Amino acid sequence: QVQLVESGGGLVQPGGSLRLSCAASGFTFSTAAMSWYRQAPGKPRDLVARITSTGDFTSYADSVKGRFTISRDNAKNPVYLQMNSLHFEDTAVYYCNTWHWRYGDCWGQGTQVTVSS
């Protein structure tokens, strides 16, 4: 069974940084593309960043380009989201995501990121 466990969220001031981690298990991590999504209150869940299985290619939402970096360690199975220059609008619950041939879209429980002064 696919398990995704996010960590690293918290309260940070505008302009600050956080690094989110997603521990993955229950599937062949090194062959799976991984994504980070976020959902603010009253808004839909939006794609933030995606990384291919090898880590060779990444893509980002326009709102986070140049500030966020997605990465992965295929030897240890985590995927990371480094978030710099955080804005108030980055406040949301952040979710780790992958698609599995048997289970479809798989999600973690989410980690709260709050940007506030």
Secondary structure as GFF3:
##gff-version 3
##sequence-region A 1 117
A	DSSP	beta_strand	3	7	.	.	.	ID=ss1
A	DSSP	beta_strand	10	12	.	.	.	ID=ss2
A	DSSP	beta_strand	18	25	.	.	.	ID=ss3
A	DSSP	three_ten_helix	29	31	.	.	.	ID=ss4
A	DSSP	beta_strand	34	39	.	.	.	ID=ss5
A	DSSP	beta_strand	46	51	.	.	.	ID=ss6
A	DSSP	beta_strand	58	60	.	.	.	ID=ss7
A	DSSP	beta_strand	68	72	.	.	.	ID=ss8
A	DSSP	beta_strand	78	83	.	.	.	ID=ss9
A	DSSP	three_ten_helix	88	90	.	.	.	ID=ss10
A	DSSP	beta_strand	92	100	.	.	.	ID=ss11
A	DSSP	beta_strand	104	107	.	.	.	ID=ss12
A	DSSP	beta_strand	111	115	.	.	.	ID=ss13
###
